[in-house]
């Protein structure tokens, strides 16, 4: 009986000291409106997609609209904060060329989420604080939130949302 207890104690210690070798399940959170993917949830995206938006912002802030072309598919769908839409890069570029060239912005945040990492495509969310001078040299400040859908390193859709800044 003593030998049995010694063996049992050694086995118990050995089992308790071994590490669990199961691969932990990838963290998934939230829900989305697509009924065809109801069994999937959001995953964290990749730094690569965020870096793509950072690189795009550098070219965009330099107002090199033609260089921006490499970041978008030709058929990019863009919705600006007023709800105006474009259905290709050339329309988007024309819209950008109409904007006030003295507008400036500060890139404040970016993160990426993905519904199905095995399929490709990420949703990068980015935020900016914008300064827009008016005709009387007053500065209008507001926030812009942008939602990019990126597949294969190219922006497929871009939606922009505007929020006023509450002055306290």
Z-matrix of the N, CA and C atoms (Angstrom, degrees):
N
C 1 1.439
C 2 1.528 1 111.31
N 3 1.365 2 116.93 1 -38.84
C 4 1.464 3 120.10 2 178.89
C 5 1.529 4 110.25 3 -61.90
N 6 1.328 5 117.10 4 -41.16
C 7 1.467 6 120.46 5 179.35
C 8 1.528 7 110.87 6 -64.76
N 9 1.307 8 116.31 7 -38.71
C 10 1.455 9 120.13 8 178.32
C 11 1.526 10 110.49 9 -62.62
N 12 1.316 11 118.07 10 -43.87
C 13 1.470 12 121.97 11 179.00
C 14 1.523 13 111.24 12 -65.39
N 15 1.332 14 117.28 13 -37.86
C 16 1.465 15 120.30 14 178.69
C 17 1.530 16 109.88 15 -66.02
N 18 1.320 17 116.23 16 -44.70
C 19 1.473 18 120.21 17 179.44
C 20 1.525 19 110.09 18 -64.17
N 21 1.332 20 116.78 19 -43.19
C 22 1.454 21 121.03 20 178.72
C 23 1.532 22 111.13 21 -60.65
N 24 1.321 23 117.24 22 -41.67
C 25 1.467 24 121.83 23 179.79
C 26 1.532 25 110.36 24 -65.06
N 27 1.334 26 117.13 25 -42.88
C 28 1.462 27 120.78 26 179.67
C 29 1.534 28 110.22 27 -64.47
N 30 1.326 29 117.62 28 -44.30
C 31 1.465 30 121.63 29 179.16
C 32 1.530 31 109.82 30 -63.64
N 33 1.320 32 117.25 31 -42.87
C 34 1.458 33 121.29 32 179.78
C 35 1.531 34 111.20 33 -61.61
N 36 1.313 35 117.50 34 -42.98
C 37 1.466 36 121.89 35 177.94
C 38 1.528 37 109.74 36 -64.85
N 39 1.326 38 117.40 37 -44.09
C 40 1.459 39 121.67 38 -179.32
C 41 1.522 40 110.75 39 -61.89
N 42 1.325 41 117.36 40 -46.10
C 43 1.458 42 121.54 41 -178.51
C 44 1.525 43 110.44 42 -65.41
N 45 1.306 44 117.08 43 -39.70
C 46 1.465 45 118.95 44 -178.45
C 47 1.526 46 112.02 45 -72.05
N 48 1.318 47 118.64 46 -21.07
C 49 1.463 48 121.92 47 -179.00
C 50 1.522 49 113.00 48 -91.14
N 51 1.316 50 118.24 49 -14.70
C 52 1.469 51 118.98 50 -179.85
C 53 1.520 52 109.15 51 -74.30
N 54 1.323 53 115.13 52 147.16
C 55 1.456 54 120.32 53 -178.98
C 56 1.507 55 110.23 54 -87.24
N 57 1.308 56 114.90 55 149.16
C 58 1.449 57 120.93 56 175.36
C 59 1.527 58 107.61 57 -73.30
N 60 1.311 59 117.91 58 121.18
C 61 1.468 60 121.29 59 -177.02
C 62 1.523 61 112.34 60 -97.24
N 63 1.344 62 117.76 61 5.15
C 64 1.461 63 119.38 62 177.50
C 65 1.512 64 109.67 63 -67.84
N 66 1.312 65 115.62 64 140.50
C 67 1.458 66 120.23 65 176.20
C 68 1.526 67 107.81 66 -74.65
N 69 1.336 68 116.73 67 126.01
C 70 1.469 69 117.50 68 179.79
C 71 1.520 70 110.65 69 -66.24
N 72 1.315 71 115.65 70 144.25
C 73 1.461 72 120.79 71 178.58
C 74 1.521 73 108.81 72 -67.09
N 75 1.339 74 116.12 73 135.66
C 76 1.459 75 120.25 74 179.14
C 77 1.516 76 109.01 75 -61.18
N 78 1.332 77 115.37 76 137.93
C 79 1.456 78 120.00 77 -177.63
C 80 1.520 79 109.95 78 -68.33
N 81 1.321 80 115.70 79 125.02
C 82 1.455 81 122.26 80 177.61
C 83 1.520 82 107.15 81 -124.91
N 84 1.338 83 116.08 82 140.71
C 85 1.456 84 119.95 83 -179.00
C 86 1.518 85 110.83 84 -140.44
N 87 1.303 86 116.67 85 162.31
C 88 1.448 87 123.07 86 168.48
C 89 1.514 88 116.09 87 75.63
N 90 1.317 89 114.19 88 -166.30
C 91 1.464 90 122.23 89 179.18
C 92 1.518 91 107.89 90 -149.74
N 93 1.312 92 116.54 91 169.96
C 94 1.456 93 121.96 92 -178.44
C 95 1.520 94 108.31 93 -147.02
N 96 1.326 95 118.13 94 167.53
C 97 1.468 96 120.36 95 -172.37
C 98 1.528 97 116.04 96 -85.11
N 99 1.333 98 119.50 97 -2.38
C 100 1.463 99 120.71 98 -175.66
C 101 1.534 100 109.78 99 -81.27
N 102 1.344 101 118.67 100 108.41
C 103 1.467 102 120.32 101 -177.78
C 104 1.525 103 113.44 102 -66.99
N 105 1.324 104 117.70 103 -20.53
C 106 1.465 105 120.65 104 179.00
C 107 1.524 106 111.82 105 -73.37
N 108 1.329 107 116.68 106 -16.56
C 109 1.471 108 121.03 107 -178.48
C 110 1.518 109 110.84 108 -121.46
N 111 1.322 110 117.48 109 32.95
C 112 1.463 111 120.43 110 -173.29
C 113 1.524 112 113.67 111 -62.96
N 114 1.331 113 117.42 112 -20.89
C 115 1.463 114 119.55 113 179.41
C 116 1.532 115 112.36 114 -84.83
N 117 1.325 116 117.86 115 -4.46
C 118 1.462 117 121.40 116 -179.97
C 119 1.522 118 110.36 117 -103.51
N 120 1.334 119 115.37 118 154.06
C 121 1.456 120 121.31 119 177.26
C 122 1.523 121 107.98 120 -129.27
N 123 1.331 122 116.30 121 179.25
C 124 1.460 123 120.78 122 -179.59
C 125 1.518 124 111.43 123 -76.56
N 126 1.324 125 115.73 124 142.85
C 127 1.461 126 124.66 125 174.58
C 128 1.519 127 107.13 126 -119.91
N 129 1.311 128 116.70 127 160.20
C 130 1.459 129 118.82 128 170.77
C 131 1.512 130 108.54 129 -67.18
N 132 1.321 131 116.65 130 141.97
C 133 1.455 132 121.93 131 177.48
C 134 1.521 133 110.49 132 -85.03
N 135 1.315 134 116.53 133 -157.04
C 136 1.465 135 120.95 134 -176.36
C 137 1.526 136 111.33 135 -116.08
N 138 1.319 137 114.75 136 157.92
C 139 1.461 138 120.89 137 175.00
C 140 1.530 139 110.42 138 -66.14
N 141 1.312 140 116.61 139 -29.80
C 142 1.468 141 121.23 140 -179.71
C 143 1.534 142 111.49 141 -57.85
N 144 1.326 143 117.22 142 -44.37
C 145 1.463 144 120.44 143 179.25
C 146 1.527 145 110.84 144 -67.31
N 147 1.323 146 117.13 145 -38.59
C 148 1.469 147 121.00 146 177.03
C 149 1.526 148 109.70 147 -64.38
N 150 1.331 149 116.95 148 -43.65
C 151 1.468 150 120.65 149 178.27
C 152 1.522 151 111.62 150 -60.01
N 153 1.323 152 117.10 151 -33.29
C 154 1.466 153 121.29 152 177.62
C 155 1.536 154 110.13 153 -62.95
N 156 1.328 155 116.86 154 -42.79
C 157 1.467 156 120.73 155 179.52
C 158 1.529 157 110.11 156 -69.59
N 159 1.323 158 117.75 157 -37.82
C 160 1.473 159 120.97 158 176.96
C 161 1.528 160 110.46 159 -61.63
N 162 1.327 161 116.69 160 -44.97
C 163 1.471 162 120.85 161 179.33
C 164 1.533 163 110.40 162 -64.77
N 165 1.326 164 116.84 163 -40.38
C 166 1.461 165 120.64 164 177.10
C 167 1.525 166 110.40 165 -60.77
N 168 1.325 167 117.44 166 -43.21
C 169 1.464 168 120.19 167 -178.85
C 170 1.525 169 111.66 168 -61.45
N 171 1.314 170 117.75 169 -36.11
C 172 1.474 171 120.38 170 178.55
C 173 1.528 172 110.97 171 -62.24
N 174 1.306 173 116.66 172 -42.55
C 175 1.467 174 121.06 173 179.79
C 176 1.533 175 109.67 174 -71.78
N 177 1.323 176 116.08 175 -39.99
C 178 1.460 177 121.47 176 -179.08
C 179 1.533 178 109.79 177 -64.60
N 180 1.330 179 117.37 178 -45.18
C 181 1.476 180 119.43 179 -178.82
C 182 1.528 181 111.65 180 -68.14
N 183 1.328 182 117.37 181 -23.69
C 184 1.472 183 120.79 182 173.70
C 185 1.533 184 110.77 183 -80.17
N 186 1.327 185 115.52 184 -4.33
C 187 1.468 186 123.67 185 -179.78
C 188 1.533 187 112.10 186 58.90
N 189 1.318 188 114.88 187 34.77
C 190 1.464 189 120.37 188 175.66
C 191 1.530 190 106.93 189 -93.64
N 192 1.316 191 114.97 190 77.50
C 193 1.460 192 120.89 191 -173.33
C 194 1.527 193 112.93 192 -61.49
N 195 1.319 194 116.89 193 -34.88
C 196 1.466 195 118.42 194 179.57
C 197 1.528 196 110.65 195 -69.14
N 198 1.332 197 117.83 196 -37.04
C 199 1.473 198 120.36 197 177.73
C 200 1.529 199 111.29 198 -67.49
N 201 1.324 200 116.96 199 -23.06
C 202 1.469 201 120.60 200 177.81
C 203 1.527 202 111.62 201 -65.57
N 204 1.328 203 116.72 202 -24.64
C 205 1.468 204 121.67 203 -176.16
C 206 1.536 205 112.25 204 -52.43
N 207 1.326 206 117.16 205 -38.08
C 208 1.477 207 120.14 206 -177.11
C 209 1.532 208 113.12 207 -65.04
N 210 1.325 209 117.71 208 -16.03
C 211 1.462 210 121.17 209 -178.37
C 212 1.527 211 112.90 210 -90.88
N 213 1.319 212 118.16 211 -9.30
C 214 1.460 213 122.84 212 -173.52
C 215 1.528 214 111.04 213 -122.18
N 216 1.332 215 116.06 214 150.01
C 217 1.458 216 119.44 215 167.55
C 218 1.525 217 106.70 216 -72.93
N 219 1.317 218 117.66 217 155.69
C 220 1.468 219 120.84 218 -178.95
C 221 1.529 220 111.96 219 -60.31
N 222 1.322 221 116.45 220 -31.82
C 223 1.468 222 121.58 221 -176.65
C 224 1.529 223 112.08 222 -98.66
N 225 1.325 224 117.75 223 30.48
C 226 1.455 225 121.39 224 -179.06
C 227 1.537 226 110.49 225 -57.04
N 228 1.310 227 115.40 226 137.96
C 229 1.467 228 122.03 227 175.56
C 230 1.520 229 107.03 228 -103.72
N 231 1.332 230 116.74 229 121.17
C 232 1.461 231 121.72 230 -178.64
C 233 1.521 232 108.71 231 -122.33
N 234 1.330 233 115.88 232 134.21
C 235 1.458 234 122.39 233 172.94
C 236 1.514 235 107.28 234 -120.98
N 237 1.346 236 115.98 235 120.44
C 238 1.464 237 119.12 236 -178.93
C 239 1.531 238 109.74 237 -86.14
N 240 1.344 239 117.95 238 174.88
C 241 1.473 240 120.33 239 -176.05
C 242 1.525 241 114.99 240 -60.62
N 243 1.321 242 117.35 241 -23.45
C 244 1.467 243 119.60 242 179.34
C 245 1.528 244 112.33 243 -85.42
N 246 1.333 245 116.83 244 -6.50
C 247 1.460 246 121.25 245 -178.74
C 248 1.513 247 113.53 246 98.36
N 249 1.333 248 117.89 247 -4.09
C 250 1.468 249 121.10 248 177.85
C 251 1.529 250 108.63 249 -68.10
N 252 1.329 251 115.72 250 137.32
C 253 1.464 252 119.72 251 -178.13
C 254 1.522 253 110.99 252 -119.66
N 255 1.317 254 113.88 253 152.96
C 256 1.457 255 121.79 254 171.21
C 257 1.521 256 107.15 255 -126.02
N 258 1.326 257 115.92 256 155.07
C 259 1.459 258 118.80 257 -175.55
C 260 1.522 259 113.77 258 -119.44
N 261 1.337 260 116.84 259 8.17
C 262 1.461 261 119.75 260 174.45
C 263 1.525 262 108.93 261 -160.37
N 264 1.316 263 116.57 262 169.44
C 265 1.460 264 119.05 263 -174.88
C 266 1.526 265 112.14 264 -65.70
N 267 1.322 266 118.73 265 -39.05
C 268 1.460 267 120.36 266 -178.08
C 269 1.537 268 111.47 267 -61.74
N 270 1.328 269 117.31 268 -40.47
C 271 1.474 270 119.85 269 175.84
C 272 1.523 271 110.76 270 -63.65
N 273 1.320 272 116.30 271 -41.98
C 274 1.462 273 121.27 272 178.70
C 275 1.527 274 110.51 273 -62.47
N 276 1.313 275 116.39 274 -44.95
C 277 1.470 276 121.21 275 178.90
C 278 1.529 277 110.64 276 -60.41
N 279 1.328 278 117.34 277 -43.03
C 280 1.468 279 121.04 278 177.61
C 281 1.524 280 111.08 279 -61.35
N 282 1.334 281 116.75 280 -39.77
C 283 1.458 282 120.72 281 177.60
C 284 1.540 283 110.27 282 -63.11
N 285 1.327 284 117.11 283 -42.49
C 286 1.467 285 121.12 284 179.81
C 287 1.526 286 111.48 285 -63.84
N 288 1.310 287 116.57 286 -37.83
C 289 1.463 288 120.83 287 -178.53
C 290 1.522 289 112.56 288 -69.13
N 291 1.329 290 117.48 289 -15.73
C 292 1.463 291 122.20 290 177.81
C 293 1.534 292 112.03 291 -86.15
N 294 1.329 293 117.01 292 -12.94
C 295 1.458 294 120.64 293 -174.90
C 296 1.523 295 112.54 294 -74.75
N 297 1.315 296 115.17 295 157.67
C 298 1.461 297 123.59 296 177.65
C 299 1.534 298 109.18 297 -63.20
N 300 1.336 299 119.04 298 118.95
C 301 1.464 300 120.94 299 -176.78
C 302 1.529 301 114.27 300 -71.74
N 303 1.340 302 117.62 301 -10.70
C 304 1.471 303 119.49 302 179.87
C 305 1.535 304 112.57 303 -92.12
N 306 1.320 305 117.28 304 2.63
C 307 1.472 306 120.44 305 175.32
C 308 1.522 307 108.33 306 -69.63
N 309 1.330 308 115.98 307 136.27
C 310 1.471 309 120.54 308 176.42
C 311 1.526 310 108.54 309 -130.57
N 312 1.315 311 116.14 310 162.64
C 313 1.457 312 119.77 311 -179.32
C 314 1.512 313 111.03 312 -150.38
N 315 1.330 314 113.05 313 158.65
C 316 1.464 315 122.51 314 175.30
C 317 1.529 316 107.41 315 -115.04
N 318 1.308 317 116.36 316 124.19
C 319 1.469 318 122.42 317 178.26
C 320 1.523 319 106.72 318 -76.30
N 321 1.345 320 117.63 319 116.51
C 322 1.458 321 121.00 320 -171.13
C 323 1.530 322 114.72 321 -102.93
N 324 1.328 323 118.47 322 -33.63
C 325 1.465 324 120.10 323 -178.14
C 326 1.524 325 110.91 324 -162.61
N 327 1.316 326 115.05 325 160.44
C 328 1.465 327 121.90 326 172.03
C 329 1.521 328 108.49 327 -157.83
N 330 1.300 329 115.59 328 143.49
C 331 1.464 330 121.54 329 173.05
C 332 1.520 331 107.89 330 -151.71
N 333 1.317 332 115.70 331 162.33
C 334 1.456 333 120.11 332 -176.51
C 335 1.525 334 110.14 333 -130.19
N 336 1.319 335 115.61 334 138.21
C 337 1.455 336 122.23 335 174.22
C 338 1.522 337 108.58 336 -130.00
N 339 1.325 338 115.12 337 160.83
C 340 1.457 339 120.76 338 -174.51
C 341 1.521 340 108.38 339 -146.29
N 342 1.314 341 117.54 340 137.09
C 343 1.466 342 120.18 341 177.91
C 344 1.519 343 110.93 342 -80.49
N 345 1.312 344 117.83 343 -41.23
C 346 1.464 345 120.76 344 -177.45
C 347 1.528 346 109.44 345 -141.24
N 348 1.344 347 117.19 346 92.88
C 349 1.465 348 120.10 347 -177.22
C 350 1.532 349 114.32 348 -57.82
N 351 1.318 350 117.82 349 -21.58
C 352 1.466 351 119.37 350 179.90
C 353 1.525 352 112.25 351 -76.45
N 354 1.330 353 118.05 352 -14.15
C 355 1.461 354 121.73 353 -176.24
C 356 1.523 355 114.31 354 -98.37
N 357 1.310 356 118.95 355 -18.44
C 358 1.468 357 120.86 356 -174.85
C 359 1.516 358 110.75 357 85.99
N 360 1.307 359 115.47 358 156.23
C 361 1.456 360 121.10 359 -177.71
C 362 1.516 361 110.64 360 97.32
N 363 1.333 362 116.65 361 128.82
C 364 1.457 363 121.39 362 179.79
C 365 1.517 364 110.01 363 -134.84
N 366 1.322 365 114.67 364 152.68
C 367 1.456 366 122.45 365 177.57
C 368 1.522 367 107.17 366 -104.75
N 369 1.335 368 117.07 367 106.33
C 370 1.462 369 121.41 368 178.74
C 371 1.521 370 107.88 369 -97.36
N 372 1.316 371 115.57 370 128.68
C 373 1.457 372 122.82 371 177.67
C 374 1.525 373 107.44 372 -107.36
N 375 1.333 374 117.37 373 133.20
C 376 1.461 375 121.00 374 -177.61
C 377 1.526 376 109.21 375 -139.64
N 378 1.327 377 115.29 376 147.58
C 379 1.454 378 119.77 377 -178.69
C 380 1.514 379 112.16 378 -129.23
N 381 1.330 380 115.07 379 146.28
C 382 1.457 381 122.09 380 -175.45
C 383 1.524 382 109.71 381 -138.89
N 384 1.318 383 115.92 382 144.86
C 385 1.466 384 121.61 383 169.24
C 386 1.523 385 105.94 384 -102.37
N 387 1.323 386 116.33 385 122.22
C 388 1.457 387 122.22 386 -172.19
C 389 1.524 388 110.24 387 -108.22
N 390 1.332 389 115.91 388 139.47
C 391 1.463 390 123.61 389 172.80
C 392 1.518 391 107.61 390 -117.05
N 393 1.323 392 115.48 391 119.54
C 394 1.462 393 120.36 392 -177.92
C 395 1.522 394 109.57 393 -126.41
N 396 1.338 395 117.16 394 110.02
C 397 1.468 396 119.07 395 177.22
C 398 1.531 397 110.63 396 -73.09
N 399 1.331 398 115.22 397 141.90
C 400 1.471 399 118.31 398 175.43
C 401 1.528 400 109.27 399 -96.56
N 402 1.313 401 116.95 400 -172.75
C 403 1.470 402 121.77 401 -176.37
C 404 1.523 403 113.29 402 -65.52
N 405 1.331 404 117.15 403 -20.20
C 406 1.466 405 121.26 404 -178.14
C 407 1.531 406 111.37 405 -104.02
N 408 1.309 407 117.46 406 19.63
C 409 1.467 408 124.44 407 179.34
C 410 1.528 409 114.19 408 64.15
N 411 1.328 410 117.21 409 20.08
C 412 1.463 411 120.63 410 169.78
C 413 1.520 412 107.51 411 -82.61
N 414 1.315 413 116.00 412 145.19
C 415 1.465 414 120.03 413 -179.93
C 416 1.529 415 109.06 414 -101.36
N 417 1.315 416 116.21 415 120.42
C 418 1.459 417 121.95 416 173.41
C 419 1.525 418 107.60 417 -93.59
N 420 1.323 419 116.76 418 126.23
C 421 1.467 420 121.18 419 178.55
C 422 1.522 421 108.94 420 -111.98
N 423 1.315 422 115.33 421 140.42
C 424 1.456 423 121.16 422 176.18
C 425 1.522 424 108.58 423 -159.27
N 426 1.325 425 114.92 424 168.58
C 427 1.461 426 121.02 425 177.63
C 428 1.527 427 109.04 426 -103.50
N 429 1.307 428 115.07 427 144.56
C 430 1.462 429 121.80 428 170.57
C 431 1.526 430 107.35 429 -120.79
N 432 1.315 431 115.43 430 129.50
C 433 1.466 432 121.21 431 172.38
C 434 1.521 433 105.94 432 -109.22
N 435 1.328 434 116.13 433 130.21
C 436 1.463 435 120.69 434 179.34
C 437 1.523 436 109.53 435 -117.39
N 438 1.305 437 114.62 436 139.33
C 439 1.456 438 122.21 437 177.92
C 440 1.529 439 107.72 438 -119.49
N 441 1.323 440 115.21 439 111.58
C 442 1.465 441 122.07 440 -179.20
C 443 1.526 442 109.01 441 -103.57
N 444 1.325 443 117.23 442 138.21
C 445 1.463 444 120.35 443 167.36
C 446 1.516 445 105.82 444 -110.86
N 447 1.326 446 116.08 445 119.09
C 448 1.463 447 122.44 446 -173.15
C 449 1.523 448 109.16 447 -117.89
N 450 1.314 449 115.64 448 128.81
C 451 1.468 450 122.24 449 174.56
C 452 1.522 451 107.29 450 -127.20
N 453 1.321 452 117.06 451 127.86
C 454 1.462 453 121.08 452 176.67
C 455 1.521 454 113.35 453 58.50
N 456 1.324 455 116.96 454 34.56
C 457 1.459 456 120.47 455 177.38
C 458 1.522 457 115.13 456 80.00
N 459 1.331 458 117.69 457 8.26
C 460 1.467 459 121.50 458 -179.39
C 461 1.533 460 109.80 459 -125.00
N 462 1.334 461 115.36 460 139.73
C 463 1.460 462 120.91 461 176.69
C 464 1.525 463 108.77 462 -74.90
N 465 1.329 464 115.18 463 124.55
C 466 1.463 465 122.06 464 179.73
C 467 1.528 466 110.07 465 -97.66
N 468 1.340 467 115.95 466 -40.96
C 469 1.469 468 120.86 467 174.75
C 470 1.521 469 108.92 468 -136.97
N 471 1.326 470 114.77 469 151.09
C 472 1.455 471 122.72 470 175.82
C 473 1.513 472 107.71 471 -140.40
N 474 1.329 473 116.26 472 122.92
C 475 1.459 474 121.27 473 175.95
C 476 1.518 475 108.18 474 -120.39
N 477 1.332 476 116.14 475 132.66
C 478 1.463 477 121.96 476 -178.32
C 479 1.523 478 109.64 477 -114.98
N 480 1.336 479 115.60 478 140.21
C 481 1.449 480 122.54 479 179.83
C 482 1.526 481 108.49 480 -130.02
N 483 1.336 482 116.86 481 138.73
C 484 1.458 483 122.06 482 -176.03
C 485 1.530 484 109.60 483 -112.46
N 486 1.337 485 114.98 484 140.18
C 487 1.457 486 120.70 485 176.74
C 488 1.515 487 108.36 486 -137.05
N 489 1.325 488 116.60 487 130.97
C 490 1.451 489 120.88 488 176.36
C 491 1.526 490 111.11 489 -69.14
N 492 1.306 491 116.20 490 156.62
C 493 1.463 492 121.88 491 176.37
C 494 1.522 493 107.20 492 -99.46
N 495 1.305 494 115.83 493 125.07
C 496 1.463 495 120.59 494 177.83
C 497 1.508 496 108.88 495 -78.08
N 498 1.320 497 116.93 496 120.46
C 499 1.454 498 121.81 497 178.80
C 500 1.533 499 108.47 498 -86.98
N 501 1.315 500 115.53 499 124.61
C 502 1.476 501 119.08 500 -179.63
C 503 1.494 502 111.51 501 -97.59
